Structure formats: C-alpha cells, structure tokens
Amino acid sequence: MNKKDFDNGCFSAGWTEFEKEHNFSQKQRKDLAELLFELEDMKKDFMRISEKKDRLSNLMKFYNGGLIAEN
C-alpha cells in the first residue's frame, strides 16, 4: 500500500483487524498511612532540593563578588 492509497482511505487486501490482549491491572487505593509516608518523603526531598538551591545561589553570589566580608 502506498501513501496515496492510505490518504484516500483505501487499505490493502492483506490488512486485517485483530484484537490485542491487554493486561490492565485495577487501580489500587492506598491507605492513609502509606499516603502520609509518601508525603513525608516528598517533604524531605523538597527540603533537600531547597537547601541545594540556596547553597548554589550563595556560591554564585560568592563567585560573582556579591558577598563582601565585613570586618
């Protein structure tokens, strides 16, 4: 089958339709304890990322001469 036939909506004689088996699992609901545990993990990750962002920001200020030592 060429592109012109495809664009016109014609399919080759060898084209067949078949069903593909799907193995979908049911969505599982999480209990409150598990959700709270995941939330705490997210908070820890957020805090860790915030600390690294602040550290990098301070390093950039230092390298750009933004921090002046006071005597």
C-alpha positions as CSV (number, residue, x, y, z in Angstrom):
1,M,0.0,0.0,0.0
2,N,1.4,3.4,-0.9
3,K,0.8,6.7,0.8
4,K,-1.7,7.9,-1.9
5,D,-3.9,4.9,-1.2
6,F,-3.6,5.4,2.5
7,D,-4.5,9.1,2.3
8,N,-7.6,8.1,0.2
9,G,-8.8,5.7,2.9
10,C,-8.1,2.5,0.9
11,F,-6.5,-0.3,2.7
12,S,-4.6,-3.2,1.1
13,A,-6.3,-6.6,0.9
14,G,-3.8,-8.1,3.4
15,W,-4.9,-5.6,6.0
16,T,-6.8,-7.3,8.9
17,E,-8.0,-6.2,12.2
18,F,-7.1,-8.1,15.3
19,E,-7.6,-7.6,19.0
20,K,-4.5,-7.2,21.1
21,E,-4.6,-8.6,24.6
22,H,-4.4,-6.0,27.2
23,N,-3.4,-6.8,30.7
24,F,-4.7,-3.8,32.7
25,S,-4.4,-4.0,36.4
26,Q,-7.0,-2.4,38.6
27,K,-6.0,0.8,40.3
28,Q,-5.3,0.1,43.9
29,R,-6.2,2.6,46.6
30,K,-3.6,3.5,49.1
31,D,-4.4,3.7,52.8
32,L,-3.9,6.9,54.7
33,A,-0.7,5.7,56.5
34,E,1.0,5.0,53.1
35,L,0.0,8.3,51.7
36,L,1.3,10.1,54.8
37,F,4.6,8.3,54.5
38,E,4.9,9.3,50.8
39,L,4.1,12.9,51.7
40,E,6.9,12.9,54.3
41,D,9.3,11.6,51.7
42,M,8.2,14.4,49.3
43,K,8.7,17.0,52.1
44,K,12.2,15.6,52.8
45,D,13.1,15.7,49.1
46,F,11.7,19.3,48.8
47,M,13.8,20.4,51.8
48,R,16.9,18.8,50.4
49,I,16.4,20.4,47.0
50,S,15.7,23.8,48.6
51,E,18.9,23.5,50.6
52,K,21.0,22.7,47.5
53,K,19.3,25.6,45.6
54,D,20.2,28.0,48.4
55,R,23.8,26.7,48.5
56,L,24.2,27.1,44.8
57,S,22.7,30.6,44.9
58,N,25.2,31.6,47.6
59,L,28.1,30.1,45.7
60,M,27.1,32.1,42.6
61,K,26.9,35.3,44.7
62,F,30.4,34.5,46.1
63,Y,31.9,33.8,42.6
64,N,30.3,36.9,41.2
65,G,31.6,39.0,44.0
66,G,28.2,39.5,45.7
67,L,29.4,38.5,49.1
68,I,31.6,41.0,50.9
69,A,33.3,40.1,54.1
70,E,32.6,42.5,56.9
71,N,35.3,43.3,59.4
